[in-house]
């Protein structure tokens, strides 16, 4: 797929810098939004959420997930 047809945004980047990443998405889509709209759109995003899901899983659950989706995670730089 041509690079101008897709935009990669990671959960971690969005969680850590939501306004910046939202700006990248907005620019990619050619949308405009005022400062108040941008702030409201990311108001619930918190950097402390990054990694929380994995921490909540026990070793067996992590192992099952890695067997199920490990290849896909590796292709996208996770794992």
C-alpha positions in Angstrom: 0.0 0.0 0.0 1.4 3.5 -0.8 2.7 5.3 2.2 0.3 8.3 1.6 -2.6 5.9 2.2 -1.9 4.8 5.7 -0.6 6.3 9.0 0.9 4.2 11.8 0.0 5.3 15.3 1.0 3.1 18.2 -1.1 2.8 21.3 2.0 3.7 23.4 2.7 6.9 21.4 -0.9 7.9 21.6 -1.1 7.2 25.3 2.1 9.2 26.0 1.5 12.1 23.7 -2.2 12.1 22.8 -2.4 15.7 21.5 0.6 15.2 19.2 -0.6 11.9 17.8 -4.1 13.3 17.3 -2.6 16.1 15.4 -0.8 13.7 13.2 -4.0 11.8 12.5 -5.9 15.0 11.9 -3.2 16.3 9.5 -3.2 12.9 7.7 -6.9 13.0 7.2 -6.9 16.7 6.3 -9.2 17.6 9.1 -9.3 20.8 11.1 -10.1 21.2 14.8 -9.7 24.0 17.3 -7.6 23.8 20.4 -10.7 23.2 22.6 -11.9 20.4 20.4 -8.5 18.7 20.4 -8.2 18.9 24.1 -11.7 17.5 24.6 -11.0 14.6 22.2 -8.0 13.3 24.2 -9.2 14.3 27.7 -9.5 10.7 28.9 -6.2 9.5 27.6 -3.6 8.9 30.3 0.0 7.8 29.9 -0.4 5.6 33.0 -2.6 3.3 31.0 0.3 2.1 28.8 1.3 -1.4 29.9 -1.5 -1.8 32.4 -3.2 -4.6 30.5 -0.2 -6.8 30.4 0.5 -6.1 34.1 -3.0 -7.4 34.9 -2.4 -10.8 33.3 -0.7 -13.7 34.9 2.1 -15.7 33.2 -0.3 -18.3 31.7 -2.5 -15.7 30.1 0.4 -13.9 28.6 1.7 -17.1 27.2 -1.6 -18.0 25.6 -1.9 -14.5 24.1 1.7 -14.7 22.8 1.0 -18.0 21.1 -2.2 -16.7 19.5 -1.0 -13.3 18.3 2.8 -13.4 18.8 3.6 -13.3 15.1 1.4 -10.3 14.5 2.8 -8.5 17.6 6.4 -9.1 16.2 5.5 -7.6 12.8 4.4 -4.4 14.5 7.4 -4.1 16.8 5.9 -5.7 20.0 7.1 -8.7 21.9 
